Amino acid sequence: MKKFWRWLKSLFTQYYRITVSFDTEYGNNDDKHYIAKKILIQKEKHLKFRDEDNRVVEFRSSSGLNYIIEDYES
């Protein structure tokens, strides 16, 4: 019964692909990629989300963050 419930719930869950860059250029070695289940805080200088393993990931910057949030199809 639990397996069926998880499958049914997964049909309505939205996932996001988040790319965080620590400089202004995307595609170099300092980029980090995450798959998020829920975005908790999304502001110019603060990003907080829950990843697919249920861990809370948080980024803060006084000069602003460089991140891209995209819909993710699993």
C-alpha positions in Angstrom: 0.0 0.0 0.0 2.9 2.4 0.8 4.5 1.8 -2.6 1.2 2.7 -4.4 0.8 5.8 -2.3 4.3 7.0 -3.1 3.7 6.4 -6.8 0.5 8.3 -6.7 2.0 11.2 -4.9 4.9 11.3 -7.3 2.5 12.1 -10.2 1.7 15.4 -8.6 5.1 16.4 -7.2 7.0 19.2 -9.0 10.8 18.9 -9.1 13.2 21.7 -10.0 16.8 21.6 -11.4 18.8 24.3 -9.7 22.2 25.5 -10.9 24.2 27.7 -8.5 27.3 29.5 -9.8 29.8 31.2 -7.5 30.8 33.7 -10.2 29.0 35.4 -13.0 29.9 32.7 -15.6 27.8 29.5 -16.0 29.3 26.3 -17.3 32.7 26.4 -15.6 34.0 24.1 -12.8 32.5 26.0 -9.8 28.9 25.4 -10.7 26.8 23.1 -8.5 23.7 21.3 -9.7 20.8 20.1 -7.5 17.4 18.5 -7.9 15.0 20.1 -5.5 11.6 19.0 -4.3 10.6 22.3 -2.7 11.9 25.9 -2.8 11.6 27.4 0.7 13.1 30.9 0.1 14.0 32.5 -3.2 15.3 36.1 -2.9 18.0 38.0 -4.6 20.6 37.3 -1.8 19.2 34.2 -0.2 18.2 30.8 -1.7 17.0 27.9 0.5 15.5 24.7 -0.8 14.9 21.0 0.1 16.7 18.6 -2.2 15.6 15.1 -3.4 17.2 13.5 -0.3 15.1 15.8 2.0 18.2 17.8 3.1 17.9 21.6 3.4 20.4 23.4 1.2 20.9 27.1 1.8 23.0 29.8 0.0 23.5 33.4 1.1 25.6 36.2 -0.4 25.8 39.8 0.5 26.5 40.8 -3.2 23.7 38.7 -4.7 23.5 35.1 -5.9 23.8 33.7 -9.4 21.4 30.8 -9.8 19.0 29.3 -12.4 15.9 27.4 -11.5 14.3 25.1 -14.2 11.4 22.6 -14.1 12.7 19.1 -14.0 11.1 16.1 -15.6 12.1 12.9 -13.8 
